[in-house]
Amino acid sequence: MFSAPNPAAIKAALAITGHLDGETRMPIAAASDALIAQLSVALASRIAESGAIA
């Protein structure tokens, strides 16, 4: 979550889980493809461990 210096990672994680549409506005830059891939893996791992994200 702290891989980006702005809330892009949080917004991307919320988009991956279906809570947001993933759109960002300036000055927030969109998360990189690499960061989105990292988040997807981390969130999938969390779901596999506990059955939920929270």
C-alpha atoms as a printed R data frame, in Angstrom:
   type eleno elety resid chain resno       x       y       z
1  ATOM     1    CA   MET     A     1   0.000   0.000   0.000
2  ATOM     2    CA   PHE     A     2   2.930   2.335   0.549
3  ATOM     3    CA   SER     A     3   4.584   1.680  -2.822
4  ATOM     4    CA   ALA     A     4   3.299   4.939  -4.279
5  ATOM     5    CA   PRO     A     5   3.739   8.430  -2.819
6  ATOM     6    CA   ASN     A     6   0.065   9.243  -3.275
7  ATOM     7    CA   PRO     A     7  -3.249   7.480  -2.667
8  ATOM     8    CA   ALA     A     8  -3.028   5.711  -6.030
9  ATOM     9    CA   ALA     A     9  -2.334   2.339  -4.387
10 ATOM    10    CA   ILE     A    10  -5.340   2.646  -2.094
11 ATOM    11    CA   LYS     A    11  -7.594   3.698  -4.966
12 ATOM    12    CA   ALA     A    12  -6.251   0.836  -7.107
13 ATOM    13    CA   ALA     A    13  -6.865  -1.705  -4.320
14 ATOM    14    CA   LEU     A    14 -10.415  -0.432  -3.910
15 ATOM    15    CA   ALA     A    15 -10.910  -0.703  -7.678
16 ATOM    16    CA   ILE     A    16  -9.586  -4.274  -7.722
17 ATOM    17    CA   THR     A    17 -12.068  -5.224  -5.007
18 ATOM    18    CA   GLY     A    18 -14.921  -3.500  -6.824
19 ATOM    19    CA   HIS     A    19 -15.422  -0.602  -4.425
20 ATOM    20    CA   LEU     A    20 -14.321   2.137  -6.853
21 ATOM    21    CA   ASP     A    21 -14.108   2.500 -10.601
22 ATOM    22    CA   GLY     A    22 -10.332   3.193 -10.496
23 ATOM    23    CA   GLU     A    23 -10.547   6.652 -12.016
24 ATOM    24    CA   THR     A    24  -8.177   9.280 -10.616
25 ATOM    25    CA   ARG     A    25  -8.080  13.041 -10.981
26 ATOM    26    CA   MET     A    26  -5.120  15.376 -10.877
27 ATOM    27    CA   PRO     A    27  -2.966  15.697  -8.843
28 ATOM    28    CA   ILE     A    28  -3.306  11.977  -8.111
29 ATOM    29    CA   ALA     A    29  -1.608   9.899 -10.774
30 ATOM    30    CA   ALA     A    30  -2.963   6.481 -11.650
31 ATOM    31    CA   ALA     A    31  -1.203   3.460 -10.200
32 ATOM    32    CA   SER     A    32   1.341   1.826 -12.476
33 ATOM    33    CA   ASP     A    33   0.620  -1.533 -14.088
34 ATOM    34    CA   ALA     A    34   3.358  -3.072 -11.912
35 ATOM    35    CA   LEU     A    35   1.759  -1.714  -8.734
36 ATOM    36    CA   ILE     A    36  -1.672  -2.961  -9.783
37 ATOM    37    CA   ALA     A    37  -0.178  -6.409 -10.390
38 ATOM    38    CA   GLN     A    38   1.464  -6.384  -6.932
39 ATOM    39    CA   LEU     A    39  -1.802  -5.350  -5.300
40 ATOM    40    CA   SER     A    40  -3.739  -8.039  -7.163
41 ATOM    41    CA   VAL     A    41  -1.362 -10.720  -5.910
42 ATOM    42    CA   ALA     A    42  -1.411  -9.387  -2.344
43 ATOM    43    CA   LEU     A    43  -5.195  -9.111  -2.247
44 ATOM    44    CA   ALA     A    44  -5.651 -12.581  -3.761
45 ATOM    45    CA   SER     A    45  -3.276 -13.976  -1.140
46 ATOM    46    CA   ARG     A    46  -5.208 -12.237   1.640
47 ATOM    47    CA   ILE     A    47  -8.513 -13.608   0.358
48 ATOM    48    CA   ALA     A    48  -7.048 -17.115   0.090
49 ATOM    49    CA   GLU     A    49  -5.774 -16.967   3.697
50 ATOM    50    CA   SER     A    50  -8.834 -15.578   5.391
51 ATOM    51    CA   GLY     A    51 -11.673 -15.815   2.925
52 ATOM    52    CA   ALA     A    52 -12.060 -12.032   3.011
53 ATOM    53    CA   ILE     A    53 -10.062  -8.877   2.502
54 ATOM    54    CA   ALA     A    54 -10.788  -7.259   5.849
